[in-house]
């Protein structure tokens, strides 16, 4: 049975251990091992809890999600043990987390409520609206395009070939989609420790991306990998290809849905893919025409286009459909415009166009 942090005793144990990690009395590895024996939670979840405490002590935004109850417990305990200044920093971190989650379309009202309840119980004259937020978050626009994660990677550092692969991989079958996306993420080390903790946790994976399983699973490289691909239900739920992030090895879930219509499953490919694009600060829908005709032109004549359109090996139901969408706009349109008109994702429209081009040239 999956661990749920709802017992005050477990919260207390995690809190006391997190304090010792923060003051360098314990290493994270030692702390996680102790906590695993005491409360039985997953390593990734325990690392996340320790990181949230550290962020609260520093007033830094944390990207992971945790419960309203644990958030309030941390806030009130920090006030009791560390004083008002530390309490204000903790409130800043929690408020920043709430704002961040809204910016990625995954609002969790319970975090704000935890702050308000902690303020009320403190008896201090604090206005939630006046609480400062992490400056790194305040410099970002509060929208779905907010960049997060590892700042080592950005658009300028990413090759055009990798950018194209990442954008177009959404049209690939599940195994190819997973290997393409994760290989690029690994190459640029786009996931920081907070991101990895989130992706290893089933609950936020479900909340953010509609996945029934955590996207990543930590692997012991000293043991047989094939025996570690199962989930708690005893069935293989992960691909065997390994990826390394922050010096730790992981496998990626094989339980992906969305390439084909399935009324019984929510699409968990597109939300994750769009989240990864945001990590790279990629949003093809914001560029009206890319590349410009000055940079690139296919050089097709009208007759050549007619030949392409009549070839069923090139223009099938999927690719023909996207061309038909653009044909409804005689004056031209961007992928974003087409996506809004037909209730689709601009990334999906862009990816289909790229795959159509590949069918012509490959």
N, C-alpha and C positions, 0 to 999 in steps of 0.2 A: 504493500500500500504506500502511495506517495506521501512524503512528509509534508505536513501543513503546519506552519508556524502560527499557532493560535493559543498555545499554552503560555501563561505568564512565566512559569518556571523555566521553560525553554528560552524565552526572551531574556530572562535574567542571566542565564548561563552564557548566552551569546554576547550580551552586553558586557558582562564582566570580562570575558575573554577578549573582546574587541578593545577594551581599555588597555589591557596588557600588551596587545599587539601595537596599539598606537603609541604607547610609552616605551616600546622596544624591549619589553620584558620577555616577549615571545616572538618567534618568527611566525610568518603566516602559515608555513607548512606545519609547524608544530601545533599551532592553534587549531588548524583544520583537523588534524589527526585526533586531538583531544576532543573536539566538538563532535566529530564523527562517532566516537565511542560513547559520548554522553547522550546525544540526542538523535543520532542516526540520519541526519540530513545528508544530501549529496554534497560532494566537494565543491562543485560550482556554486551551489546555493550558499554554502558557508562562506566562501570567498566573497560572494556578493554582499552578505550581511556585514562582514568585516569592513568591506570597502565603503558601504553606506555610512557606517559609524565614522570612519576616517574623514569622509567628505563632510559630514555634519560638523565635525570638530574644526574643519578648515573653512567652512562656509562655501564649499565648492559644489557645483551641480553634479549629481549622479544620474546616470541614464537608466539604471535598472528600476524595475518596479517592485514594491513590497507592500505589505498590507497597511491599512489605516491603523490597525491596532498596534503593530510593531513600530510604526512611525511615531505614534503618540508616546509609546513606552520609551523610545530613545530620547525624544524631546524632553519629557518630564524627568527622566533619569539624568540627563546631561545638566539640566537646570539644578537639580538637587545636588549633584556631585561636583559640578564645575562652575556654577554661578551664572549670573545674568549675561555676561559678555559671551560666554560659550553658548548659552541658550539662544542668543540672537544669531550667532553664526549657524547654529543647527537649524533654526527657523529659515534662514536664508537659503541653506542647502535644500531643505524640503520644499520651500516655495519654488525654487529654481527647477526642482524635479517636476513639480506639478505643471509649470509653464512649459518645460521641455516636452512632457508627454502630450500636452495639448498641441504643440507644434508639429508632432508626428501623428496627429489624428488618433491618439490613444489616451484621451483624457481620463484621469482617475480622480474624481471629485473627493474621494476619501482622504487624499493627502492634504488638501486644503482644510478639510474638516478636522483632521488630526492636529494641524497647526492651530486652528481656532480653539479647539478643545483644550489643547495644552496651554495656550495663552490664558484662556478663561480660568483654568485651574491654578495658574501661577499667581493670579491676583495682580499682575503687572499691567501698567497702562501702555499696552502695545497695540497699535493699529496694524492689522495684517497687510493692508494696502501700502503702508509706509515701510515695510520690511524690504531692504535692499536685496537684489538678486545677484548671483555670480556674474561678474563683469563679462566673462567670456560668453555667457548666454545673452546678456543684454546687448552685445554687439552684433548678434545674429537676428535676422528678421523672424518674427514669430509666425512661421508658415510651414507648410509641409516640405519646403525646400531647404529648411535649416540644415546646415552641414553639421555633422556630429562625428565623434570618434577620433581616429588617429590623424593628427595634422601632418604626419610625415608624407602623406600622399595627397596630391591634388591634381587638378586637370592638367597643369603644365608639365608635371612629372610623368604623366601616364602617356604611353605611346598611342598613336592614332589607331594602330592595329588592335591593341588591347581594348581601347575605347569602343571600337566597332564590334568586337567580339562580345563585350559585356552588354552592349545595348541589344544586339541581335540574338543573344543566346536564349531569350525568352521564348523563341519559336522552336527551340530544339526539344527532342524527346527528353524525358526526365533525367536519365543517366548522363547524357551529354550536357544538358542544362546545368546539372549539379557540378560536373567536373570542370566545365568551362568557367562558371561563376566562381567556384571555390579556388581554382588554380590561380585566377587573377587576384582574388582577395588575398591569397597566400603570398603571391609574388610581391605585392605592394604592402603586405602586412597592415591591411586596413582596419582590422579589428583590434581594439585595445582590450585590456583586461576586463573592463566593464562590459564591453560588447560580448566577449566570450562567455562571461558569467551569465549574461542574459540568454544567449543562444544555447547554453547548456541546461537551461532551466525550462521545464515543460510549461509551467504556468505562464510566464511572459511570452513564450513562443506561441501559445494559444491565444493570448490576449492581443498580441501585436500582429500575428501573421495567420491566425486560424489553423495552426498546425496541432495535430493530436500528439505530436512527439517533439522533444527538444531537437533543434536543428543540428547541434553538435553533441558528440559524446566523447569524453576523454578516453584515450586508449593507453594501456600499459604496453609499451613496445617490447618489453622483456617476455611477454606472453604471446600466445597464438592470437593473432588479430581476428581470425575468422570466428573464434569462440566468443568475441566481445561485441559482435554486431547485433546482439539481441536487446530488446527492451525488457522492461519488467514483466511483460506478459509472456516472455520466453520465445518470442518470434523475432526473426531477423527483420530489423527496421532500419538498418544503416548500410550504406555502400562500403565496400572494402578498401577504397582508396583513402589514404591518410593525408592530413594536412597539418602543418605546424604553425601555431600562433603563440607568440610569447614563450617560445622554447618548450611548449607542450604539444603533444600529438592528439589529433581528433579525427573522427570520421563524421560524415554528413548523412543526414536522414535520407532514406529512399522513399519515404512516404509523402510523395508530392502529387498534388492534384491541381488541375486547372488547364492543362493543355487541351484536353477534350472535355466536353460538357458532362458533368456528373451531378445530378440533382441531389445526391446523398452526401456530397462532399463540398466544402467550401474551397475556393481557389486559394491555396497557400503558396503558390509559386510567385504570382505577381506582387503581392505585398512584400515578400522577402526580397525579391529582385529590385523593386523600387527603393527599398530601404538601403540596399547595397549601393545602388546608383547614387543615393543621397550621400553616402559615406565618401564617395569619390567626387561629390559636388557636380554630378552630371544631371542635367535636365535638358534633353534635346528639344523639349517643347518650348523652351524660352527663346530659342533662336528662330527667327522668322524663316530664314532660308539658309541652310547650311549643307554643304559649302556653297558659296556664291558661284554664279556662272563663270565669273572671272577665274575662280580657282579650279572649277571642274565642270565639264559638260559631257554627257554621254555621246554626243555626236550622232544621234539617230535621225534618219530621215523619216518622213511620214510613212513611206512604203515599208521601211524596216520595222517601224512600230506596228504596222498592220500585220506584218509577218509574225512578230512576237505574240501579238494578241490572239492570233489564230492557232498558235501552237499549244495544244493541251498539256504537253510535257513541261511547259514553262508557266503558263497561266492556268492553274487549277482552281478549284472552288475557293481556297483560302486567298491566294494571291489575286485572283480575278475579283474577289469581293472588295479587297482594299483599293484596287484600281477603280472599281465602280463607285466607291465612296468619293474618291477624289474627282471623278467625272461629274458628280453632282454640283461641283463648284467650278463653273466655266472660267472664272477669273483667277483660279488658283487658290490654294489653301495650304496652311501648315498642318503638320501632324496634330498639333494641339487643337486646331480648329475642327479637324475631322473627328478627333476623339470626343470633343464636346458635343458635336452634332449627332454622333452615333453611340453616345454613352459608352465609350471605350477608353482605354488608357493611351495617352500619347506615346508612351514607350512601346506599347504593343503595336500601334500603327507604324511607328518608325522601324521596329524590328521586322515586321512583315515586308516592308518596302526593301529593307536590306536583303532579306532572304530571296525576294523576287529578283533583285539584281544579281545575286549569286547564282540563281538558276540560269541566268542568261550567260554569265561569264565563266562558270565553272563546268 
